[in-house]
């Protein structure tokens, strides 16, 4: 991820932020990188499910 990537503010419950921070620390990533990786994985999983449903 580069500084050229678009930035935005995000609100999340404190407990969820703590979970993400813990996961980022365990994976030796920044909070931002952890959020991006998890979002990408979520969309990839969703795409795979759609492919299975449509027989692709």
N, CA, C and O atoms as CSV, one atom per row, in Angstrom:
chain,resi,resn,atom,element,x,y,z
A,1,UNK,N,N,0.837,-1.174,0.000
A,1,UNK,CA,C,0.000,0.000,0.000
A,1,UNK,C,C,0.881,1.236,0.000
A,1,UNK,O,O,1.896,1.294,0.694
A,2,UNK,N,N,0.489,2.194,-0.768
A,2,UNK,CA,C,1.312,3.393,-0.861
A,2,UNK,C,C,0.560,4.596,-0.323
A,2,UNK,O,O,-0.651,4.560,-0.103
A,3,UNK,N,N,1.296,5.629,-0.125
A,3,UNK,CA,C,0.685,6.868,0.349
A,3,UNK,C,C,-0.212,7.488,-0.714
A,3,UNK,O,O,-0.987,8.397,-0.418
A,4,UNK,N,N,-0.113,7.007,-1.943
A,4,UNK,CA,C,-0.967,7.505,-3.013
A,4,UNK,C,C,-2.373,6.908,-2.936
A,4,UNK,O,O,-3.301,7.409,-3.570
A,5,UNK,N,N,-2.523,5.832,-2.151
A,5,UNK,CA,C,-3.847,5.232,-1.997
A,5,UNK,C,C,-4.773,6.214,-1.300
A,5,UNK,O,O,-4.350,7.008,-0.459
A,6,UNK,N,N,-6.047,6.143,-1.668
A,6,UNK,CA,C,-7.041,7.035,-1.088
A,6,UNK,C,C,-7.201,6.764,0.397
A,6,UNK,O,O,-7.159,5.614,0.833
A,7,UNK,N,N,-7.383,7.819,1.169
A,7,UNK,CA,C,-7.579,7.705,2.610
A,7,UNK,C,C,-9.023,8.049,2.966
A,7,UNK,O,O,-9.675,8.832,2.274
A,8,UNK,N,N,-9.510,7.458,4.046
A,8,UNK,CA,C,-10.820,7.823,4.568
A,8,UNK,C,C,-10.874,7.490,6.050
A,8,UNK,O,O,-10.086,6.687,6.550
A,9,UNK,N,N,-11.798,8.108,6.732
A,9,UNK,CA,C,-11.965,7.841,8.160
A,9,UNK,C,C,-12.907,6.659,8.338
A,9,UNK,O,O,-13.830,6.454,7.549
A,10,UNK,N,N,-12.659,5.898,9.373
A,10,UNK,CA,C,-13.460,4.710,9.646
A,10,UNK,C,C,-13.800,4.676,11.119
A,10,UNK,O,O,-12.921,4.808,11.971
A,11,UNK,N,N,-15.062,4.500,11.417
A,11,UNK,CA,C,-15.486,4.300,12.807
A,11,UNK,C,C,-15.760,2.830,13.008
A,11,UNK,O,O,-16.357,2.174,12.154
A,12,UNK,N,N,-15.312,2.303,14.162
A,12,UNK,CA,C,-15.617,0.923,14.502
A,12,UNK,C,C,-15.675,0.808,16.017
A,12,UNK,O,O,-15.039,1.588,16.725
A,13,UNK,N,N,-16.425,-0.150,16.511
A,13,UNK,CA,C,-16.498,-0.340,17.955
A,13,UNK,C,C,-15.108,-0.610,18.536
A,13,UNK,O,O,-14.261,-1.228,17.891
A,14,UNK,N,N,-14.895,-0.147,19.742
A,14,UNK,CA,C,-13.596,-0.289,20.407
A,14,UNK,C,C,-13.164,-1.750,20.504
A,14,UNK,O,O,-11.991,-2.066,20.309
A,15,UNK,N,N,-14.102,-2.633,20.803
A,15,UNK,CA,C,-13.770,-4.056,20.937
A,15,UNK,C,C,-13.296,-4.643,19.605
A,15,UNK,O,O,-12.371,-5.455,19.578
A,16,UNK,N,N,-13.922,-4.236,18.516
A,16,UNK,CA,C,-13.514,-4.714,17.193
A,16,UNK,C,C,-12.136,-4.169,16.842
A,16,UNK,O,O,-11.296,-4.895,16.309
A,17,UNK,N,N,-11.905,-2.910,17.134
A,17,UNK,CA,C,-10.580,-2.323,16.872
A,17,UNK,C,C,-9.502,-3.074,17.649
A,17,UNK,O,O,-8.422,-3.337,17.118
A,18,UNK,N,N,-9.787,-3.415,18.884
A,18,UNK,CA,C,-8.820,-4.153,19.695
A,18,UNK,C,C,-8.521,-5.517,19.069
A,18,UNK,O,O,-7.372,-5.960,19.066
A,19,UNK,N,N,-9.550,-6.180,18.540
A,19,UNK,CA,C,-9.343,-7.470,17.876
A,19,UNK,C,C,-8.449,-7.319,16.646
A,19,UNK,O,O,-7.532,-8.112,16.430
A,20,UNK,N,N,-8.724,-6.302,15.853
A,20,UNK,CA,C,-7.939,-6.079,14.638
A,20,UNK,C,C,-6.503,-5.691,14.994
A,20,UNK,O,O,-5.557,-6.151,14.355
A,21,UNK,N,N,-6.342,-4.850,16.009
A,21,UNK,CA,C,-5.002,-4.470,16.446
A,21,UNK,C,C,-4.211,-5.688,16.909
A,21,UNK,O,O,-3.026,-5.820,16.603
A,22,UNK,N,N,-4.873,-6.579,17.651
A,22,UNK,CA,C,-4.209,-7.791,18.136
A,22,UNK,C,C,-3.794,-8.678,16.958
A,22,UNK,O,O,-2.677,-9.196,16.923
A,23,UNK,N,N,-4.699,-8.846,16.000
A,23,UNK,CA,C,-4.387,-9.662,14.822
A,23,UNK,C,C,-3.238,-9.048,14.028
A,23,UNK,O,O,-2.360,-9.765,13.549
A,24,UNK,N,N,-3.240,-7.727,13.889
A,24,UNK,CA,C,-2.169,-7.040,13.156
A,24,UNK,C,C,-0.827,-7.232,13.859
A,24,UNK,O,O,0.193,-7.490,13.219
A,25,UNK,N,N,-0.846,-7.103,15.158
A,25,UNK,CA,C,0.390,-7.280,15.929
A,25,UNK,C,C,0.922,-8.704,15.770
A,25,UNK,O,O,2.118,-8.903,15.558
A,26,UNK,N,N,0.033,-9.692,15.873
A,26,UNK,CA,C,0.432,-11.091,15.727
A,26,UNK,C,C,1.020,-11.363,14.342
A,26,UNK,O,O,1.950,-12.157,14.201
A,27,UNK,N,N,0.471,-10.699,13.321
A,27,UNK,CA,C,0.926,-10.904,11.944
A,27,UNK,C,C,2.055,-9.943,11.555
A,27,UNK,O,O,2.554,-9.975,10.430
A,28,UNK,N,N,2.445,-9.092,12.503
A,28,UNK,CA,C,3.504,-8.098,12.280
A,28,UNK,C,C,3.158,-7.180,11.099
A,28,UNK,O,O,3.985,-6.905,10.229
A,29,UNK,N,N,1.895,-6.718,11.108
A,29,UNK,CA,C,1.416,-5.794,10.083
A,29,UNK,C,C,0.881,-4.543,10.765
A,29,UNK,O,O,0.629,-4.533,11.970
A,30,UNK,N,N,0.714,-3.496,9.979
A,30,UNK,CA,C,0.063,-2.292,10.490
A,30,UNK,C,C,-1.432,-2.550,10.607
A,30,UNK,O,O,-1.959,-3.496,10.023
A,31,UNK,N,N,-2.102,-1.702,11.363
A,31,UNK,CA,C,-3.556,-1.803,11.486
A,31,UNK,C,C,-4.200,-1.668,10.106
A,31,UNK,O,O,-5.109,-2.424,9.764
A,32,UNK,N,N,-3.731,-0.718,9.329
A,32,UNK,CA,C,-4.269,-0.501,7.988
A,32,UNK,C,C,-4.084,-1.743,7.113
A,32,UNK,O,O,-5.021,-2.179,6.443
A,33,UNK,N,N,-2.879,-2.310,7.120
A,33,UNK,CA,C,-2.616,-3.485,6.299
A,33,UNK,C,C,-3.508,-4.652,6.707
A,33,UNK,O,O,-3.995,-5.390,5.851
A,34,UNK,N,N,-3.724,-4.822,7.996
A,34,UNK,CA,C,-4.586,-5.909,8.475
A,34,UNK,C,C,-6.016,-5.731,7.986
A,34,UNK,O,O,-6.649,-6.693,7.550
A,35,UNK,N,N,-6.520,-4.523,8.054
A,35,UNK,CA,C,-7.886,-4.255,7.588
A,35,UNK,C,C,-7.997,-4.526,6.095
A,35,UNK,O,O,-8.951,-5.168,5.655
A,36,UNK,N,N,-7.037,-4.046,5.310
A,36,UNK,CA,C,-7.064,-4.241,3.849
A,36,UNK,C,C,-6.991,-5.720,3.505
A,36,UNK,O,O,-7.755,-6.193,2.664
A,37,UNK,N,N,-6.096,-6.453,4.131
A,37,UNK,CA,C,-5.956,-7.885,3.850
A,37,UNK,C,C,-7.243,-8.629,4.174
A,37,UNK,O,O,-7.670,-9.499,3.415
A,38,UNK,N,N,-7.860,-8.289,5.296
A,38,UNK,CA,C,-9.093,-8.974,5.675
A,38,UNK,C,C,-10.253,-8.621,4.749
A,38,UNK,O,O,-11.082,-9.481,4.452
A,39,UNK,N,N,-10.327,-7.390,4.292
A,39,UNK,CA,C,-11.360,-7.018,3.329
A,39,UNK,C,C,-11.151,-7.737,1.999
A,39,UNK,O,O,-12.098,-8.258,1.409
A,40,UNK,N,N,-9.905,-7.761,1.533
A,40,UNK,CA,C,-9.618,-8.468,0.281
A,40,UNK,C,C,-9.974,-9.944,0.390
A,40,UNK,O,O,-10.543,-10.513,-0.542
A,41,UNK,N,N,-9.651,-10.563,1.499
A,41,UNK,CA,C,-9.972,-11.977,1.701
A,41,UNK,C,C,-11.482,-12.202,1.715
A,41,UNK,O,O,-11.977,-13.195,1.181
A,42,UNK,N,N,-12.191,-11.287,2.319
A,42,UNK,CA,C,-13.646,-11.398,2.374
A,42,UNK,C,C,-14.256,-11.341,0.980
A,42,UNK,O,O,-15.142,-12.130,0.652
A,43,UNK,N,N,-13.783,-10.409,0.161
A,43,UNK,CA,C,-14.311,-10.291,-1.200
A,43,UNK,C,C,-13.900,-11.482,-2.060
A,43,UNK,O,O,-14.680,-11.928,-2.901
A,44,UNK,N,N,-12.698,-11.999,-1.868
A,44,UNK,CA,C,-12.254,-13.182,-2.611
A,44,UNK,C,C,-13.112,-14.389,-2.248
A,44,UNK,O,O,-13.493,-15.172,-3.119
A,45,UNK,N,N,-13.412,-14.535,-0.964
A,45,UNK,CA,C,-14.256,-15.645,-0.512
A,45,UNK,C,C,-15.659,-15.510,-1.106
A,45,UNK,O,O,-16.250,-16.501,-1.534
A,46,UNK,N,N,-16.181,-14.306,-1.134
A,46,UNK,CA,C,-17.507,-14.065,-1.708
A,46,UNK,C,C,-17.521,-14.410,-3.196
A,46,UNK,O,O,-18.473,-15.022,-3.681
A,47,UNK,N,N,-16.475,-14.023,-3.921
A,47,UNK,CA,C,-16.392,-14.316,-5.350
A,47,UNK,C,C,-16.331,-15.819,-5.584
A,47,UNK,O,O,-16.943,-16.322,-6.527
A,48,UNK,N,N,-15.607,-16.538,-4.746
A,48,UNK,CA,C,-15.509,-17.988,-4.871
A,48,UNK,C,C,-16.868,-18.638,-4.657
A,48,UNK,O,O,-17.245,-19.558,-5.383
A,49,UNK,N,N,-17.599,-18.161,-3.664
A,49,UNK,CA,C,-18.945,-18.702,-3.409
A,49,UNK,C,C,-19.859,-18.468,-4.600
A,49,UNK,O,O,-20.641,-19.349,-4.956
A,50,UNK,N,N,-19.777,-17.305,-5.218
A,50,UNK,CA,C,-20.613,-16.994,-6.383
A,50,UNK,C,C,-20.242,-17.884,-7.566
A,50,UNK,O,O,-21.119,-18.325,-8.309
A,51,UNK,N,N,-18.946,-18.149,-7.743
A,51,UNK,CA,C,-18.514,-19.023,-8.825
A,51,UNK,C,C,-19.057,-20.432,-8.637
A,51,UNK,O,O,-19.480,-21.067,-9.603
A,52,UNK,N,N,-19.050,-20.924,-7.408
A,52,UNK,CA,C,-19.549,-22.250,-7.112
A,52,UNK,C,C,-21.046,-22.306,-7.397
A,52,UNK,O,O,-21.537,-23.275,-7.978
A,53,UNK,N,N,-21.767,-21.273,-6.989
A,53,UNK,CA,C,-23.222,-21.245,-7.217
A,53,UNK,C,C,-23.572,-21.222,-8.697
A,53,UNK,O,O,-24.576,-21.802,-9.111
A,54,UNK,N,N,-22.753,-20.558,-9.487
A,54,UNK,CA,C,-23.055,-20.395,-10.917
A,54,UNK,C,C,-22.321,-21.397,-11.795
A,54,UNK,O,O,-22.384,-21.317,-13.022
A,55,UNK,N,N,-21.630,-22.332,-11.175
A,55,UNK,CA,C,-20.971,-23.390,-11.926
A,55,UNK,C,C,-19.790,-22.955,-12.754
A,55,UNK,O,O,-19.443,-23.616,-13.733
A,56,UNK,N,N,-19.164,-21.856,-12.382
A,56,UNK,CA,C,-18.007,-21.369,-13.170
A,56,UNK,C,C,-16.731,-21.999,-12.696
A,56,UNK,O,O,-15.663,-21.712,-13.235
